[in-house]
Amino acid sequence: MRRQVVLDTETTGLEVEQGHQIIEIGCVELVDRRLTGRDFHHYLRPDREIEEGAEAVHGISNAFLADKPRFADIVDEFLGYVEGAELVIHNAPFDVGFINAEIHRLGRGLKRIDELCPIVDTLVMARRRHPGQRNSLDALCKRYGIDNSQRELHGALLDARILAEVYLAMTGGQVALSLAGDPLGEDGERIRRLPADRPRLRVIRATEDERRAHEARLAEIDAASGGRCLWRSLDLAD
């Protein structure tokens, strides 16, 4: 059984080095690439004000968080939830840096999150698969046909759910069959073998009339392009 946790956070600001803190953490669970519905989600009360620019992104206010638990109140539940799972995070250094800062701030000697769990960074994966293209979560949703119409503002749980769909699409879609024993691809995902006894594909060849029509069309293209018809050059190469 392969267990993965897709994780996202929202914070008071962008720079963890400036003492910014986590104000929302959202996780969804995948077991053997299936969503289980066993989510983890908390809003958290920080010890500092939310920056105006950050609030404009996620819409979470200081007033809304006034009665919410602190990270210290949920850390044991959180670490128990993620322990033993592979974490899937978009731009992992950001979220991992904030989680580790929160853990360190507690002074309890708890393990760093990257010591507790292996981590897959979907931003690194996307940049490798789509070099030179935009690889934000919204861009990936558009590329893979995933509905993100509810994402008017960022939200940790919503973004984790969307990222789970993006991750499954990027790594070959959600599979129902066990792929144990199949070879691994470059991203560590199982490459699914076709069954050895699958029926042979029918080869449908062009009829003589179709071949003549094709040849006539190539002749027209060749004449119009001054003898530069690529199909003709390929035929000669063969």
C-alpha positions as CSV (number, residue, x, y, z in Angstrom):
1,M,0.0,0.0,0.0
2,R,1.4,3.4,-1.0
3,R,0.2,6.3,1.1
4,Q,0.6,9.9,0.0
5,V,-0.5,13.2,1.5
6,V,-1.0,16.2,-0.7
7,L,-0.3,19.3,1.4
8,D,-0.7,23.0,1.1
9,T,-0.4,25.9,3.6
10,E,-1.4,29.6,3.8
11,T,0.7,32.0,5.7
12,T,0.9,35.5,7.2
13,G,3.5,36.5,4.6
14,L,6.0,35.2,2.1
15,E,9.2,35.2,4.1
16,V,9.7,32.6,6.7
17,E,13.0,34.3,7.7
18,Q,11.0,37.4,8.8
19,G,9.1,35.3,11.3
20,H,5.9,34.8,9.2
21,Q,3.7,31.9,10.3
22,I,1.2,29.3,9.0
23,I,-2.4,30.3,9.3
24,E,-4.0,27.4,7.4
25,I,-2.9,23.9,6.7
26,G,-4.8,21.5,4.4
27,C,-4.0,17.9,3.4
28,V,-5.7,15.2,1.4
29,E,-4.8,11.5,1.5
30,L,-4.1,9.2,-1.5
31,V,-3.8,5.5,-0.9
32,D,-2.6,3.6,-4.0
33,R,-3.4,6.8,-6.0
34,R,-7.0,6.9,-4.8
35,L,-8.5,9.8,-2.8
36,T,-9.7,8.4,0.5
37,G,-11.6,11.4,1.8
38,R,-9.6,11.4,5.0
39,D,-8.6,15.0,4.9
40,F,-6.7,17.1,7.5
41,H,-7.5,20.7,7.8
42,H,-7.0,23.5,10.4
43,Y,-7.0,27.3,10.5
44,L,-4.4,28.5,12.9
45,R,-4.0,31.6,15.0
46,P,-0.6,33.2,14.5
47,D,1.4,35.4,16.9
48,R,1.7,38.2,14.4
49,E,-0.5,40.2,12.0
50,I,-1.3,39.0,8.5
51,E,0.3,41.2,5.9
52,E,-2.1,43.1,3.7
53,G,-0.7,41.5,0.5
54,A,-1.1,38.0,1.9
55,E,-4.7,38.6,3.0
56,A,-5.5,39.8,-0.6
57,V,-4.3,36.4,-1.9
58,H,-6.0,34.0,0.6
59,G,-8.8,36.2,2.1
60,I,-8.1,35.1,5.7
61,S,-8.2,37.9,8.3
62,N,-6.8,38.3,11.8
63,A,-10.3,38.6,13.1
64,F,-11.3,35.3,11.6
65,L,-8.4,33.5,13.2
66,A,-8.9,35.1,16.7
67,D,-10.5,31.9,18.1
68,K,-8.6,29.3,16.2
69,P,-6.0,26.9,17.7
70,R,-2.3,27.6,17.5
71,F,0.1,25.3,15.7
72,A,1.3,23.9,19.0
73,D,-2.3,22.7,19.7
74,I,-2.5,20.6,16.5
75,V,1.2,19.6,15.9
76,D,0.9,16.1,17.4
77,E,-2.3,15.4,15.4
78,F,-0.7,16.8,12.2
79,L,2.6,14.8,12.6
80,G,0.6,11.7,13.3
81,Y,-1.4,12.2,10.2
82,V,1.6,12.6,7.8
83,E,4.0,10.1,9.4
84,G,4.8,7.3,7.1
85,A,3.4,9.1,4.0
86,E,5.1,10.6,1.0
87,L,4.2,14.3,0.9
88,V,3.2,15.8,-2.4
89,I,3.7,19.6,-2.4
90,H,3.8,22.3,-5.1
91,N,6.9,24.4,-4.5
92,A,7.8,22.3,-1.6
93,P,10.7,24.5,-0.1
94,F,8.1,27.2,0.7
95,D,5.7,24.9,2.7
96,V,8.4,22.7,4.2
97,G,10.3,25.8,5.4
98,F,7.3,27.2,7.2
99,I,6.4,23.8,8.8
100,N,10.0,23.3,10.0
101,A,10.0,26.8,11.4
102,E,6.8,26.2,13.3
103,I,8.2,22.9,14.6
104,H,11.5,24.5,15.6
105,R,9.7,27.4,17.4
106,L,8.1,24.8,19.7
107,G,11.4,23.8,21.2
108,R,10.3,20.2,21.7
109,G,13.0,18.5,19.7
110,L,10.5,17.2,17.2
111,K,11.8,15.9,13.8
112,R,11.8,18.2,10.8
113,I,9.0,17.4,8.4
114,D,11.5,16.4,5.7
115,E,13.2,14.0,8.1
116,L,9.8,12.5,8.9
117,C,8.5,12.1,5.3
118,P,9.9,11.8,1.8
119,I,8.7,14.7,-0.4
120,V,7.7,15.1,-4.0
121,D,7.8,18.6,-5.4
122,T,5.3,18.9,-8.2
123,L,6.7,22.2,-9.3
124,V,10.1,20.6,-10.0
125,M,8.2,17.7,-11.7
126,A,6.2,20.2,-13.9
127,R,9.3,22.2,-14.9
128,R,11.0,19.0,-16.0
129,R,8.0,17.9,-18.0
130,H,7.0,21.3,-19.4
131,P,10.3,23.4,-19.7
132,G,9.9,27.0,-20.6
133,Q,6.2,27.1,-19.8
134,R,4.2,28.5,-16.9
135,N,3.9,25.8,-14.2
136,S,1.8,27.5,-11.5
137,L,-1.1,25.5,-10.1
138,D,-3.6,27.5,-12.2
139,A,-1.5,26.9,-15.4
140,L,-1.3,23.2,-14.7
141,C,-5.1,23.0,-14.2
142,K,-5.6,24.6,-17.6
143,R,-3.0,22.3,-19.2
144,Y,-4.5,19.1,-17.8
145,G,-8.2,20.2,-18.1
146,I,-8.8,20.3,-14.3
147,D,-11.7,22.5,-13.0
148,N,-10.3,25.2,-10.7
149,S,-13.3,27.6,-11.1
150,Q,-13.8,27.6,-7.3
151,R,-10.3,29.0,-6.8
152,E,-11.1,32.7,-6.6
153,L,-8.9,32.9,-3.6
154,H,-6.1,30.6,-2.4
155,G,-7.1,28.1,0.3
156,A,-5.0,25.3,1.7
157,L,-7.5,22.5,1.6
158,L,-9.0,23.5,-1.8
159,D,-5.5,23.9,-3.3
160,A,-4.5,20.5,-1.9
161,R,-7.5,18.9,-3.5
162,I,-6.8,20.6,-6.8
163,L,-3.1,19.6,-6.6
164,A,-4.0,16.0,-6.0
165,E,-5.9,16.0,-9.3
166,V,-3.0,17.7,-11.0
167,Y,-0.5,15.2,-9.6
168,L,-2.6,12.2,-10.7
169,A,-2.9,13.7,-14.2
170,M,0.8,14.5,-14.4
171,T,1.8,11.0,-13.4
172,G,-0.5,9.1,-15.7
173,G,-4.0,9.5,-14.3
174,Q,-5.8,7.7,-11.4
175,V,-5.3,4.0,-11.8
176,A,-7.5,1.3,-10.3
177,L,-5.3,-1.8,-10.8
178,S,-2.3,-2.7,-8.7
179,L,0.9,-2.0,-10.6
180,A,3.2,-3.8,-8.3
181,G,6.0,-5.5,-10.1
182,D,5.9,-3.1,-13.1
183,P,9.0,-1.0,-13.9
184,L,9.5,2.5,-12.5
185,G,9.5,5.6,-14.7
186,E,11.8,8.6,-14.3
187,D,9.4,10.1,-11.7
188,G,9.2,7.0,-9.6
189,E,5.8,6.1,-11.0
190,R,5.0,2.6,-12.1
191,I,4.9,2.1,-15.9
192,R,1.9,0.0,-16.7
193,R,2.6,-3.0,-19.0
194,L,0.1,-4.0,-21.6
195,P,-1.1,-7.6,-21.1
196,A,0.8,-10.1,-23.2
197,D,-2.4,-11.8,-24.4
198,R,-4.0,-8.6,-25.7
199,P,-5.6,-8.9,-29.2
200,R,-3.5,-7.9,-32.1
201,L,-4.5,-4.5,-33.7
202,R,-6.0,-4.6,-37.1
203,V,-3.8,-3.0,-39.8
204,I,-6.1,-1.2,-42.4
205,R,-4.2,-0.4,-45.6
206,A,-5.1,2.2,-48.2
207,T,-7.1,1.0,-51.2
208,E,-5.6,1.5,-54.7
209,D,-8.0,4.4,-55.3
210,E,-7.0,6.0,-52.0
211,R,-3.3,5.6,-53.0
212,R,-3.9,7.2,-56.4
213,A,-5.8,10.2,-54.8
214,H,-2.9,10.6,-52.2
215,E,-0.3,10.6,-55.0
216,A,-2.3,13.2,-57.0
217,R,-2.5,15.4,-53.9
218,L,1.2,15.2,-53.3
219,A,1.8,16.1,-57.0
220,E,-0.3,19.3,-56.5
221,I,1.6,20.2,-53.3
222,D,4.9,19.5,-55.0
223,A,4.1,21.8,-57.9
224,A,2.8,24.6,-55.8
225,S,5.9,24.5,-53.5
226,G,8.5,24.3,-56.2
227,G,9.4,20.7,-55.6
228,R,9.6,21.0,-51.8
229,C,6.9,18.6,-50.8
230,L,8.1,17.0,-47.5
231,W,6.0,13.9,-48.0
232,R,7.8,13.3,-51.3
233,S,11.2,13.7,-49.7
234,L,10.2,11.2,-47.0
235,D,9.1,8.8,-49.7
236,L,12.5,9.1,-51.4
237,A,14.3,8.6,-48.1
238,D,12.4,5.3,-47.5
